[in-house]
Amino acid sequence: MTTPPEHQAAPPNRLIDQKSPYLLAHAHQPVAWFPWGEEAFARAAAEQKPVFLSIGYATCHWCHVMAEESFMDLKVAALLNDYYIAIKVDREERPDIDQVYMAVCQMMTGSGGWPLTIIMTPDRRPFFAATYIPKMSRFRGTGMLDLLPMVAQVWREKPGDLIEVATQVVEALHQPARAGAGPEPTIDLLIAGYRGLAATFDPVRGGFGDAPKFPAPHNLLFLLRYWRRSGEPVALAMVEQTLQAMRHGGIYDHLAGGFHRYSTDGGWKVPHFEKMLYDQAMLVMAYTEAFLATGNREYRKTAEATIQYVLRDLVTREGGFAAAQDADSEGEEGRYYLWTLAEVRGLLTQDEAATFTTAYQMTERGNFTDPSNPKLTGRNVLYRSPDAPLQDPDLHLVAADAKLAAARRERVPPLTDDKVLTGWNGLMIAALARAGRAFGVADYIDVAGRAADFLLGTMRDQGGRLLHRYRDGEVAISGQAEDYAALIWGLLDLYQATFTVRYLADAVEVMKEFTARCWDPAGGGFFSAAEDATDLIVRQKEQYDGAMPSANSVAFMDLLLLARLTGEPAYEEQAEELGRFMTGVVEQSPLIATFFLAGLDFALGPAQEVVIVGDEGAVDTTAMVRALAERFLPSTTVQFKPAAAGAEDLTTVAPFTASMERKDGRATVYVCSGQSCAPPAVGVEAMLEVIEGGGRIIF
């Protein structure tokens, strides 16, 4: 195909020296892009030009569309270069910048998404916001060729009007951070959260709301806890129906495992094909906990297939995890994942093809349309009927899946965004540790440990500050709140899977640094960016659980876990302040922070702290550890204290364990709940009797 003359590649711009795959993808465009930094804003001020800010990420389909359609276009580039200073930001490298300007977009337009387009003053104050903008005006949407000169004219002739808008926007941005603390959170918030989810639940197709439909695993984690607390069967039914619908749907990769980012329809059939690390992590947790709660082995198999995808395709040579895989390959959305009937029939036997095409709902006309080219092309997304059996598939289907998976690996694969992000890696460490512990698979825990060691050894500076991004040998960008919170979560899960005390000690140190750099002592809560983030117009405090739980929701759980695992009451006091900060918003709309509600379930109790004292690797010790790991006990922390060498390591971090000793030479368990402790018990049955005697409150 010949490149049109208006889309000729240009000499490299200032993005050529960046590490981000997203920024590098724009380095040969005719737009004179700047990376975010003082040089760009100084140039805008000197030339009295507005700033055109474009935020996206490497695996974003509509970012690719806008790049090809507009940013490679010479006419659009000329307008940007003549009238604006153009800045590109990778939202995954700078989530703090993205968070500020996404809030602007939602405030000004009522919605948001990527690519995110902002036009602002040279001092970073925004006065225009949009998402994808087409090159040409169409229907009710103004295109780039009309928008850019129009805004530039207003900037020249009536700059005061735009500056007044920008001033009002910035003032509005400051309001949430100034909001006072709410009341102490109570059990009423849990009830309100459950009722809100029940009201938005799709009883036919699973999930919450309508299209587009996102996995939102934190909703499921909360509902599992609500079910365990209350015994409410509907809470568990919502979880199971959603997990099963996703597993049957096209959002799940039936040939290689793992989940795509979201479903474009309400029935989980046609996905947006990018695969994000954080989705894999959170969904592994949801399927793992559902397995523990129900014993349904299909949930375990789904979690393990997702883990195998991550271990095969996202592990970096340093031991971390790559951020994502693209939705596009060879310039087309989903091309890598789609099949025609002719392709399938050419690769399989007649019986295999008949079984495969029927099982995966394939048709001659196809069931997939590219949103940027909406016509059927005979290509099919693979998805199962909602009532299809998954546990014992037809042998023809097993053989067909393997053959097509092998054939697909010969295709041009989607781009892997191989940057390592500390926060997303923290989530994956937690997921692997949790799954390895639940399933008794040491390999998962070993991979989690290797990733944690990489982050702790590479993603911290000499002063202990976390760094956000690693790629191609370079560590850069100050750690964000999401990095601190998620890494602590990963370390605490890894500690409870390995009982390696240094992971608990590291979690304590990271929390100390997190608090020093991001905690708001005046209003409670953690700022998203550290105290020295001077390139932001406002430091925000995130409360909304989006595709991932917010940093404050995760930090709330972290503080509660640290309080139980170390016995240090200061953590619980800080968690109480954080809870009050969250409650001010959550009581108005509980569904915005369901992972915070999961933490609140833990905080309200009954929660239990379990310490096992025994010989490492001994039969009686192992039996106790496995008995706890195989049960759904979300409000129980577990520690192991060696009866001999190594006990002093734990007592250094958790002094309350100092007096705990083995009885009569046998593994002994100590169980505390609230402010009281049961007598030490010997044997699995005695231990479970104490633990299972509490933990459920009917209301």
C-alpha positions as CSV (number, residue, x, y, z in Angstrom):
1,M,0.0,0.0,0.0
2,T,1.4,3.4,-0.9
3,T,1.6,6.0,1.8
4,P,-0.4,9.1,0.9
5,P,1.7,12.2,0.5
6,E,-0.1,14.0,3.3
7,H,1.0,11.1,5.6
8,Q,4.8,10.9,4.9
9,A,7.0,10.1,7.9
10,A,9.0,13.1,9.2
11,P,12.5,13.4,10.6
12,P,12.5,12.6,14.3
13,N,11.0,15.1,16.8
14,R,11.9,15.5,20.5
15,L,10.2,12.3,21.5
16,I,13.0,10.2,19.8
17,D,15.0,10.2,23.1
18,Q,12.2,8.9,25.3
19,K,11.9,5.4,26.6
20,S,8.1,5.0,26.5
21,P,6.9,2.8,23.5
22,Y,3.9,5.1,23.2
23,L,6.0,8.3,22.9
24,L,8.5,6.6,20.6
25,A,5.6,5.6,18.3
26,H,5.0,9.4,17.7
27,A,8.7,10.3,17.3
28,H,8.6,10.3,13.5
29,Q,5.4,12.2,13.0
30,P,5.4,15.7,11.4
31,V,4.0,17.2,14.6
32,A,6.8,18.9,16.6
33,W,6.0,17.0,19.8
34,F,7.6,17.9,23.1
35,P,7.7,15.5,26.0
36,W,6.1,16.9,29.2
37,G,8.7,19.2,30.8
38,E,9.9,22.7,31.4
39,E,11.3,23.2,27.9
40,A,7.8,22.9,26.4
41,F,6.1,25.2,28.8
42,A,8.9,27.8,28.6
43,R,8.6,27.8,24.8
44,A,4.8,28.2,25.1
45,A,5.3,31.2,27.4
46,A,8.0,32.8,25.3
47,E,5.9,32.4,22.1
48,Q,2.6,33.1,23.8
49,K,1.0,30.0,22.4
50,P,-1.5,27.7,24.0
51,V,-0.4,24.1,24.8
52,F,-2.0,21.2,23.0
53,L,-1.7,18.2,25.3
54,S,-2.4,14.7,24.0
55,I,-2.4,11.8,26.5
56,G,-2.7,8.1,25.6
57,Y,-0.9,4.8,26.0
58,A,0.8,2.3,23.7
59,T,-2.0,-0.3,23.5
60,C,-4.9,2.1,23.0
61,H,-6.7,1.4,19.8
62,W,-8.3,4.9,19.4
63,C,-4.9,6.5,20.2
64,H,-3.6,4.6,17.1
65,V,-6.5,5.8,15.0
66,M,-6.0,9.5,16.0
67,A,-2.3,9.2,15.4
68,E,-2.7,7.8,11.9
69,E,-5.6,10.0,10.9
70,S,-4.4,13.3,12.4
71,F,-0.9,13.3,13.8
72,M,0.6,11.8,10.6
73,D,-1.3,14.4,8.5
74,L,0.7,17.3,7.2
75,K,-2.2,19.8,7.4
76,V,-3.0,18.9,11.0
77,A,0.7,19.0,11.9
78,A,1.1,22.4,10.3
79,L,-1.7,23.8,12.3
80,L,-0.3,22.3,15.6
81,N,3.2,23.5,14.8
82,D,2.1,27.0,13.8
83,Y,-0.3,27.8,16.6
84,Y,0.5,25.5,19.5
85,I,3.2,23.9,21.5
86,A,2.3,20.2,21.3
87,I,3.0,17.8,24.2
88,K,2.7,14.0,24.3
89,V,2.2,12.1,27.6
90,D,2.1,8.4,28.2
91,R,-0.6,8.1,30.9
92,E,1.0,4.9,32.2
93,E,4.3,6.7,32.8
94,R,2.6,9.8,34.3
95,P,-0.7,8.7,35.9
96,D,-0.6,11.8,38.1
97,I,-0.7,14.1,35.0
98,D,-3.4,11.9,33.4
99,Q,-5.5,12.0,36.6
100,V,-5.5,15.7,36.8
101,Y,-6.5,16.3,33.2
102,M,-8.9,13.4,33.0
103,A,-10.7,15.0,35.9
104,V,-10.9,18.2,33.8
105,C,-12.3,16.2,30.9
106,Q,-15.0,14.6,33.0
107,M,-15.8,17.9,34.6
108,M,-16.1,19.7,31.3
109,T,-17.7,17.0,29.1
110,G,-19.3,14.6,31.5
111,S,-17.2,11.7,30.3
112,G,-13.6,10.7,29.7
113,G,-11.3,8.2,27.9
114,W,-8.2,8.0,25.8
115,P,-6.8,9.5,23.7
116,L,-7.3,12.5,26.0
117,T,-7.0,15.9,24.4
118,I,-6.5,19.1,26.4
119,I,-5.8,22.6,25.3
120,M,-4.4,24.9,28.0
121,T,-2.5,28.0,28.9
122,P,1.3,28.0,29.0
123,D,1.1,27.8,32.8
124,R,-0.8,24.4,32.5
125,R,-4.3,25.7,33.2
126,P,-6.8,23.8,30.9
127,F,-9.7,25.5,29.0
128,F,-10.7,22.8,26.5
129,A,-11.1,19.0,26.9
130,A,-12.1,16.2,24.7
131,T,-11.1,12.6,23.9
132,Y,-10.8,11.3,20.3
133,I,-11.2,14.1,17.8
134,P,-11.5,13.1,14.1
135,K,-9.5,14.9,11.4
136,M,-12.6,16.2,9.6
137,S,-15.7,17.6,11.2
138,R,-18.6,15.1,11.0
139,F,-22.1,14.9,12.3
140,R,-22.0,17.1,15.5
141,G,-18.3,16.7,16.1
142,T,-15.7,19.3,15.2
143,G,-12.7,17.9,13.5
144,M,-9.0,18.8,14.0
145,L,-8.8,20.9,10.8
146,D,-11.6,23.1,12.0
147,L,-11.0,23.1,15.8
148,L,-7.3,24.0,15.8
149,P,-7.5,27.3,13.9
150,M,-10.8,28.2,15.6
151,V,-9.3,27.9,19.1
152,A,-6.1,29.6,18.0
153,Q,-8.1,32.6,16.7
154,V,-9.9,32.9,20.0
155,W,-6.6,32.7,21.8
156,R,-5.2,35.6,19.7
157,E,-8.3,37.8,19.8
158,K,-9.9,37.1,23.2
159,P,-7.4,35.3,25.4
160,G,-9.0,36.7,28.5
161,D,-12.2,34.6,27.9
162,L,-10.1,31.4,27.8
163,I,-8.0,32.3,30.8
164,E,-11.2,33.0,32.8
165,V,-12.4,29.5,31.9
166,A,-9.1,28.0,32.9
167,T,-9.1,29.8,36.2
168,Q,-12.6,28.4,37.0
169,V,-11.5,24.9,36.1
170,V,-8.4,25.0,38.3
171,E,-10.5,26.3,41.2
172,A,-12.9,23.4,40.8
173,L,-10.0,20.9,40.7
174,H,-8.9,22.1,44.1
175,Q,-12.2,21.5,45.8
176,P,-12.0,17.7,46.4
177,A,-8.6,17.9,48.1
178,R,-10.0,20.6,50.4
179,A,-13.0,18.6,51.4
180,G,-13.2,17.8,55.1
181,A,-13.2,14.3,56.6
182,G,-16.5,12.5,56.8
183,P,-17.9,10.5,59.7
184,E,-16.4,7.2,60.9
185,P,-17.4,4.6,58.4
186,T,-20.0,2.0,59.6
187,I,-21.5,-1.2,58.5
188,D,-24.3,0.8,56.8
189,L,-21.8,1.5,54.0
190,L,-21.4,-2.2,53.3
191,I,-25.1,-2.6,53.1
192,A,-25.4,0.4,50.8
193,G,-22.6,-0.9,48.6
194,Y,-24.3,-4.3,48.3
195,R,-27.6,-2.8,47.5
196,G,-26.1,-0.5,44.9
197,L,-24.4,-3.4,43.1
198,A,-27.6,-5.4,43.2
199,A,-29.5,-2.6,41.6
200,T,-27.0,-2.3,38.8
201,F,-26.4,-6.0,38.3
202,D,-27.3,-7.5,34.9
203,P,-29.3,-10.6,35.8
204,V,-29.2,-12.0,32.3
205,R,-25.6,-11.5,31.2
206,G,-23.8,-10.9,34.5
207,G,-21.7,-7.9,35.3
208,F,-22.8,-4.4,36.3
209,G,-24.5,-1.8,34.0
210,D,-24.6,-2.0,30.2
211,A,-22.2,-1.7,27.4
212,P,-19.3,-1.1,27.4
213,K,-18.9,-3.6,30.2
214,F,-15.7,-3.7,32.3
215,P,-14.6,-6.7,34.5
216,A,-14.4,-4.5,37.7
217,P,-13.0,-7.4,39.8
218,H,-12.9,-5.2,42.9
219,N,-16.7,-5.3,42.9
220,L,-16.5,-9.1,43.1
221,L,-13.9,-9.1,45.8
222,F,-16.2,-6.9,47.9
223,L,-19.3,-9.1,47.2
224,L,-17.4,-12.3,48.3
225,R,-16.7,-10.6,51.6
226,Y,-20.2,-9.4,51.9
227,W,-21.5,-12.9,51.3
228,R,-19.2,-14.4,53.9
229,R,-20.2,-11.7,56.4
230,S,-23.9,-11.9,55.8
231,G,-24.7,-15.3,54.3
232,E,-26.6,-13.4,51.6
233,P,-26.8,-15.9,48.6
234,V,-27.6,-13.2,46.1
235,A,-24.1,-11.6,46.7
236,L,-22.4,-14.9,45.8
237,A,-24.8,-15.5,42.9
238,M,-23.8,-12.1,41.4
239,V,-20.1,-13.1,41.6
240,E,-20.5,-16.5,40.1
241,Q,-22.7,-15.4,37.2
242,T,-20.3,-12.6,36.3
243,L,-17.2,-14.8,36.5
244,Q,-18.8,-17.5,34.4
245,A,-20.1,-15.0,31.8
246,M,-16.7,-13.5,31.4
247,R,-15.1,-17.0,31.1
248,H,-17.5,-17.9,28.4
249,G,-17.3,-14.6,26.6
250,G,-15.0,-13.2,24.0
251,I,-13.4,-11.0,26.6
252,Y,-11.5,-14.2,27.6
253,D,-8.8,-15.5,25.3
254,H,-10.0,-19.1,24.9
255,L,-6.8,-20.2,23.1
256,A,-4.1,-18.7,25.3
257,G,-5.6,-17.5,28.5
258,G,-5.9,-14.0,29.9
259,F,-8.5,-11.3,29.6
260,H,-9.0,-8.4,27.2
261,R,-9.6,-5.0,28.7
262,Y,-13.4,-4.7,28.3
263,S,-16.4,-5.8,26.3
264,T,-17.8,-3.4,23.8
265,D,-21.2,-5.1,24.2
266,G,-23.3,-5.9,27.2
267,G,-22.9,-9.7,26.8
268,W,-19.1,-10.0,27.1
269,K,-18.9,-11.2,23.5
270,V,-16.8,-8.6,21.5
271,P,-13.9,-7.3,23.4
272,H,-11.6,-4.3,23.1
273,F,-8.6,-6.5,22.5
274,E,-5.8,-5.0,24.5
275,K,-4.6,-7.0,27.4
276,M,-3.5,-5.1,30.5
277,L,-1.3,-6.5,33.3
278,Y,-3.5,-5.0,36.0
279,D,-6.6,-6.7,34.6
280,Q,-4.9,-10.1,34.7
281,A,-3.8,-9.5,38.3
282,M,-7.1,-8.4,39.7
283,L,-9.0,-11.2,37.8
284,V,-6.6,-13.8,39.1
285,M,-7.5,-12.6,42.6
286,A,-11.2,-12.7,41.9
287,Y,-11.2,-16.2,40.4
288,T,-8.8,-17.5,43.1
289,E,-11.1,-16.2,45.9
290,A,-14.2,-17.6,44.2
291,F,-12.5,-21.0,44.0
292,L,-11.8,-20.8,47.7
293,A,-15.3,-19.7,48.5
294,T,-17.1,-22.3,46.3
295,G,-14.7,-25.1,45.5
296,N,-15.7,-24.7,41.8
297,R,-12.5,-26.0,40.0
298,E,-13.4,-24.0,36.9
299,Y,-12.5,-20.8,38.7
300,R,-9.1,-22.3,39.6
301,K,-8.5,-23.4,36.0
302,T,-9.4,-19.9,34.7
303,A,-7.0,-18.2,37.2
304,E,-4.2,-20.6,36.3
305,A,-4.7,-20.2,32.6
306,T,-4.5,-16.4,33.1
307,I,-1.3,-16.9,35.1
308,Q,0.2,-19.0,32.4
309,Y,-0.6,-16.2,29.9
310,V,1.3,-13.7,32.1
311,L,4.2,-16.1,32.7
312,R,4.5,-16.9,29.0
313,D,4.0,-13.4,27.4
314,L,4.5,-10.7,30.0
315,V,7.5,-11.7,32.2
316,T,10.6,-9.6,31.4
317,R,14.1,-10.9,31.4
318,E,14.8,-8.9,34.6
319,G,11.9,-10.7,36.4
320,G,9.3,-8.0,36.3
321,F,6.1,-7.9,34.3
322,A,5.4,-6.0,31.1
323,A,2.6,-3.5,31.2
324,A,0.3,-4.6,28.3
325,Q,-0.3,-6.1,24.9
326,D,-1.8,-4.0,22.1
327,A,-5.3,-4.3,20.7
328,D,-4.0,-3.9,17.2
329,S,-1.7,-6.0,15.0
330,E,-0.8,-5.3,11.4
331,G,-2.7,-2.0,11.7
332,E,-6.1,-3.7,12.6
333,E,-8.0,-4.0,15.8
334,G,-8.1,-7.6,17.0
335,R,-6.5,-9.1,13.8
336,Y,-4.3,-11.5,15.8
337,Y,-7.3,-13.0,17.7
338,L,-10.0,-13.2,14.9
339,W,-10.8,-16.2,12.7
340,T,-12.8,-16.9,9.5
341,L,-14.5,-20.2,8.9
342,A,-12.2,-20.9,6.0
343,E,-9.1,-20.5,8.2
344,V,-10.4,-22.8,10.8
345,R,-11.5,-25.5,8.3
346,G,-8.1,-25.3,6.7
347,L,-6.3,-26.1,9.9
348,L,-8.6,-28.7,11.5
349,T,-10.1,-32.1,10.7
350,Q,-13.7,-32.1,9.6
351,D,-14.9,-33.2,13.0
352,E,-12.7,-30.8,14.9
353,A,-13.8,-27.9,12.7
354,A,-17.5,-28.8,13.2
355,T,-17.0,-28.9,17.0
356,F,-14.9,-25.8,17.1
357,T,-17.1,-23.5,14.9
358,T,-20.2,-24.6,16.8
359,A,-18.7,-24.2,20.2
360,Y,-17.4,-20.8,19.5
361,Q,-20.5,-19.4,17.8
362,M,-18.7,-18.8,14.4
363,T,-20.6,-17.8,11.3
364,E,-19.8,-17.3,7.6
365,R,-20.6,-13.6,7.8
366,G,-18.6,-13.2,11.0
367,N,-19.5,-11.7,14.3
368,F,-16.9,-8.9,14.6
369,T,-17.0,-5.4,13.3
370,D,-14.0,-3.0,13.6
371,P,-15.4,0.1,15.4
372,S,-13.4,2.3,13.0
373,N,-14.6,0.3,9.9
374,P,-18.1,-1.0,10.9
375,K,-18.8,-3.8,8.5
376,L,-18.8,-7.5,8.7
377,T,-15.8,-9.1,7.1
378,G,-16.3,-12.8,7.9
379,R,-14.1,-12.6,10.9
380,N,-15.2,-14.1,14.2
381,V,-14.4,-13.5,17.9
382,L,-14.3,-16.8,19.8
383,Y,-16.9,-17.0,22.6
384,R,-19.0,-19.8,24.1
385,S,-22.7,-20.1,24.7
386,P,-23.5,-19.0,28.3
387,D,-24.7,-22.5,29.1
388,A,-21.8,-24.4,27.4
389,P,-20.0,-26.9,29.7
390,L,-16.4,-25.9,30.4
391,Q,-15.2,-28.4,32.9
392,D,-15.2,-31.4,30.5
393,P,-14.9,-30.1,26.9
394,D,-15.2,-32.4,23.9
395,L,-11.9,-34.0,23.0
396,H,-12.3,-32.6,19.4
397,L,-12.5,-29.1,21.0
398,V,-9.4,-29.7,23.1
399,A,-7.4,-30.8,20.0
400,A,-8.8,-27.9,17.9
401,D,-7.9,-25.3,20.6
402,A,-4.3,-26.6,20.7
403,K,-3.9,-26.5,16.9
404,L,-5.4,-23.0,16.5
405,A,-3.3,-21.7,19.4
406,A,-0.2,-23.0,17.6
407,A,-1.3,-21.5,14.3
408,R,-2.0,-18.2,15.9
409,R,1.5,-18.0,17.3
410,E,2.7,-17.9,13.7
411,R,0.8,-14.6,13.1
412,V,2.3,-11.2,13.6
413,P,1.7,-10.7,17.3
414,P,0.4,-7.5,18.9
415,L,3.0,-5.0,20.3
416,T,4.0,-5.8,23.9
417,D,4.5,-2.6,25.9
418,D,7.5,-3.9,27.8
419,K,7.9,-1.1,30.3
420,V,7.7,-2.3,33.9
421,L,5.4,-0.2,36.2
422,T,5.9,-0.6,39.9
423,G,2.3,-0.4,40.9
424,W,1.0,-2.8,38.3
425,N,3.8,-5.2,39.2
426,G,2.7,-4.9,42.9
427,L,-0.8,-6.1,41.9
428,M,0.6,-9.1,40.0
429,I,2.9,-10.0,42.9
430,A,-0.1,-10.0,45.2
431,A,-2.2,-12.1,42.7
432,L,0.6,-14.7,42.2
433,A,1.3,-15.0,45.9
434,R,-2.4,-15.4,46.6
435,A,-3.0,-18.0,43.9
436,G,0.2,-19.9,44.7
437,R,-0.8,-20.1,48.4
438,A,-4.4,-21.1,47.6
439,F,-3.5,-23.7,45.0
440,G,-0.3,-25.0,46.6
441,V,1.8,-24.1,43.6
442,A,5.3,-23.0,44.7
443,D,6.3,-21.8,41.2
444,Y,3.8,-18.9,41.3
445,I,5.1,-17.8,44.6
446,D,8.7,-18.0,43.3
447,V,7.9,-15.8,40.3
448,A,6.2,-13.3,42.6
449,G,9.3,-13.3,44.8
450,R,11.6,-12.7,41.9
451,A,9.5,-9.8,40.8
452,A,9.4,-8.3,44.3
453,D,13.2,-8.7,44.6
454,F,13.6,-6.9,41.2
455,L,11.4,-4.0,42.3
456,L,13.0,-3.7,45.7
457,G,16.5,-3.8,44.2
458,T,16.0,-1.7,41.1
459,M,12.9,0.5,41.6
460,R,14.1,2.4,44.7
461,D,16.7,5.1,44.9
462,Q,19.4,5.2,47.7
463,G,17.1,7.2,49.9
464,G,14.3,4.6,49.7
465,R,12.0,6.5,47.3
466,L,10.1,4.3,44.9
467,L,10.5,4.9,41.2
468,H,7.7,4.4,38.8
469,R,9.0,3.0,35.5
470,Y,11.7,0.7,34.2
471,R,12.5,0.2,30.6
472,D,15.5,-0.7,28.5
473,G,17.8,-0.4,31.5
474,E,16.5,2.9,32.6
475,V,14.7,3.6,35.9
476,A,12.8,6.9,35.9
477,I,9.9,9.0,37.2
478,S,9.1,9.5,40.9
479,G,6.9,6.8,42.4
480,Q,3.2,7.6,42.6
481,A,0.8,6.7,45.3
482,E,-0.4,3.7,43.3
483,D,3.1,2.4,43.2
484,Y,3.6,2.5,47.0
485,A,0.1,1.1,47.8
486,A,0.2,-1.7,45.3
487,L,3.8,-2.8,46.1
488,I,3.0,-2.9,49.8
489,W,0.0,-5.0,49.0
490,G,2.1,-7.4,47.0
491,L,4.8,-7.6,49.7
492,L,2.2,-8.4,52.4
493,D,0.6,-11.2,50.3
494,L,4.0,-12.5,49.5
495,Y,5.0,-12.5,53.1
496,Q,1.9,-14.6,54.0
497,A,2.7,-17.0,51.2
498,T,6.4,-17.5,52.1
499,F,6.7,-16.3,55.8
500,T,9.9,-14.6,54.6
501,V,10.2,-11.8,57.2
502,R,12.2,-9.5,55.0
503,Y,9.1,-9.0,52.8
504,L,7.1,-7.8,55.9
505,A,10.0,-5.6,56.9
506,D,10.2,-4.1,53.4
507,A,6.5,-3.4,53.5
508,V,7.0,-1.5,56.7
509,E,9.8,0.6,55.1
510,V,7.8,1.3,51.9
511,M,4.8,2.4,54.0
512,K,7.1,4.8,56.0
513,E,8.3,6.3,52.7
514,F,4.8,6.4,51.3
515,T,3.5,8.3,54.3
516,A,6.4,10.7,54.3
517,R,5.9,11.6,50.6
518,C,2.2,11.4,50.0
519,W,0.2,11.5,53.2
520,D,-2.0,14.6,53.9
521,P,-1.7,15.2,57.6
522,A,-4.3,18.0,57.4
523,G,-7.1,16.3,55.6
524,G,-6.2,12.6,55.7
525,G,-5.7,10.4,52.7
526,F,-2.8,10.0,50.3
527,F,-2.1,12.5,47.5
528,S,-1.6,10.7,44.2
529,A,1.8,12.4,43.6
530,A,4.7,13.0,46.0
531,E,5.3,16.2,47.8
532,D,7.9,17.4,45.3
533,A,5.6,17.1,42.2
534,T,6.0,20.7,41.2
535,D,4.9,20.2,37.6
536,L,1.2,19.7,38.5
537,I,-1.4,22.4,38.8
538,V,-3.0,20.5,41.7
539,R,-2.1,17.4,43.8
540,Q,-5.1,15.2,43.8
541,K,-6.3,12.5,46.1
542,E,-7.8,9.6,44.3
543,Q,-11.0,8.1,45.8
544,Y,-12.6,6.4,42.7
545,D,-11.9,2.7,42.0
546,G,-11.7,2.6,38.2
547,A,-10.1,-0.2,36.2
548,M,-7.9,-0.7,39.3
549,P,-8.7,0.1,42.9
550,S,-7.6,3.6,43.8
551,A,-4.4,4.1,45.7
552,N,-6.3,5.2,48.8
553,S,-8.6,2.1,48.7
554,V,-5.5,-0.1,48.5
555,A,-3.7,1.9,51.2
556,F,-6.6,1.5,53.5
557,M,-6.3,-2.3,53.3
558,D,-2.5,-2.1,53.5
559,L,-2.6,-0.2,56.8
560,L,-5.1,-2.6,58.3
561,L,-2.9,-5.6,57.3
562,L,0.2,-3.9,58.7
563,A,-1.6,-3.2,62.0
564,R,-2.5,-6.9,62.3
565,L,0.8,-8.3,61.1
566,T,3.1,-6.1,63.2
567,G,0.8,-5.3,66.2
568,E,1.6,-1.6,65.7
569,P,-1.6,0.5,66.6
570,A,-0.3,3.5,64.7
571,Y,-1.2,1.8,61.4
572,E,-4.8,1.3,62.6
573,E,-5.0,5.0,63.7
574,Q,-3.8,6.1,60.3
575,A,-6.3,3.7,58.6
576,E,-9.1,5.4,60.7
577,E,-8.1,8.8,59.4
578,L,-8.0,7.5,55.9
579,G,-11.4,5.9,56.3
580,R,-12.9,9.2,57.4
581,F,-11.4,10.9,54.4
582,M,-12.9,8.2,52.1
583,T,-16.3,8.2,53.8
584,G,-17.1,11.8,52.9
585,V,-17.5,10.8,49.2
586,V,-18.3,7.1,49.5
587,E,-21.4,7.6,51.7
588,Q,-22.8,9.6,48.8
589,S,-22.0,7.0,46.2
590,P,-20.7,3.7,47.7
591,L,-20.1,2.1,44.3
592,I,-17.2,4.4,43.5
593,A,-15.0,2.6,45.9
594,T,-15.9,-1.0,46.4
595,F,-12.4,-2.1,47.2
596,F,-12.5,0.4,50.0
597,L,-15.6,-1.4,51.2
598,A,-13.7,-4.7,51.1
599,G,-11.2,-3.1,53.4
600,L,-14.0,-1.7,55.6
601,D,-15.3,-5.2,55.9
602,F,-11.9,-6.2,57.3
603,A,-11.8,-3.2,59.6
604,L,-15.2,-3.7,61.1
605,G,-14.4,-7.3,61.8
606,P,-14.5,-9.9,63.2
607,A,-10.9,-10.2,61.9
608,Q,-8.5,-12.8,63.2
609,E,-4.7,-12.8,63.5
610,V,-3.2,-16.3,63.4
611,V,0.4,-17.1,64.4
612,I,1.6,-20.7,64.0
613,V,4.7,-21.7,66.0
614,G,6.5,-24.8,64.9
615,D,9.3,-26.4,63.0
616,E,9.6,-25.2,59.4
617,G,8.6,-28.0,57.0
618,A,7.3,-30.3,59.7
619,V,4.2,-32.3,59.0
620,D,2.1,-30.7,61.7
621,T,3.2,-27.2,60.8
622,T,2.5,-27.8,57.1
623,A,-0.9,-29.2,57.8
624,M,-1.9,-26.1,59.7
625,V,-0.6,-23.7,57.0
626,R,-2.4,-25.7,54.2
627,A,-5.6,-25.8,56.1
628,L,-5.7,-22.1,56.3
629,A,-4.5,-21.5,52.7
630,E,-7.3,-23.7,51.3
631,R,-10.1,-21.8,53.0
632,F,-11.7,-18.5,52.1
633,L,-10.7,-16.4,55.1
634,P,-10.4,-12.9,53.8
635,S,-10.3,-11.3,57.3
636,T,-7.6,-13.6,58.6
637,T,-3.9,-12.8,58.6
638,V,-1.4,-15.7,58.9
639,Q,2.1,-15.7,60.3
640,F,4.6,-18.4,61.0
641,K,7.2,-18.2,63.8
642,P,10.0,-20.8,63.7
643,A,10.3,-22.7,67.0
644,A,14.1,-22.5,66.7
645,A,16.4,-20.4,64.5
646,G,14.9,-17.4,62.8
647,A,12.2,-16.6,65.4
648,E,14.1,-13.4,66.3
649,D,13.6,-12.1,62.8
650,L,9.8,-12.1,63.2
651,T,9.9,-10.6,66.7
652,T,11.9,-7.7,65.4
653,V,9.1,-6.7,63.1
654,A,6.2,-8.1,65.1
655,P,7.2,-7.9,68.8
656,F,3.8,-9.2,69.9
657,T,4.9,-12.7,68.8
658,A,7.9,-12.8,71.2
659,S,6.2,-14.7,73.9
660,M,4.5,-17.2,71.6
661,E,6.0,-20.7,72.0
662,R,5.4,-24.2,70.8
663,K,3.6,-26.4,73.3
664,D,4.7,-30.0,74.0
665,G,7.0,-30.0,71.0
666,R,4.0,-29.7,68.6
667,A,3.0,-27.0,66.2
668,T,0.9,-24.6,68.1
669,V,-1.5,-21.9,66.9
670,Y,-2.3,-18.6,68.5
671,V,-5.6,-16.9,67.4
672,C,-6.5,-13.4,68.3
673,S,-9.6,-11.4,67.3
674,G,-10.4,-7.9,68.3
675,Q,-8.7,-7.2,71.6
676,S,-8.8,-10.8,72.9
677,C,-6.9,-14.0,72.2
678,A,-8.0,-17.6,72.5
679,P,-5.8,-20.1,74.4
680,P,-3.1,-21.6,72.2
681,A,-4.3,-24.7,70.3
682,V,-2.6,-27.8,69.0
683,G,-3.7,-29.5,65.8
684,V,-5.6,-28.5,62.7
685,E,-9.1,-29.4,64.1
686,A,-8.6,-27.3,67.2
687,M,-7.3,-24.4,65.1
688,L,-10.2,-24.5,62.7
689,E,-12.7,-24.7,65.5
690,V,-11.4,-21.4,67.0
691,I,-11.2,-19.7,63.6
692,E,-14.5,-20.8,62.2
693,G,-16.3,-20.0,65.4
694,G,-16.3,-16.3,64.3
695,G,-16.2,-14.3,61.1
696,R,-19.9,-14.1,60.1
697,I,-22.5,-11.6,61.2
698,I,-26.0,-12.0,59.9
699,F,-27.8,-8.8,59.1
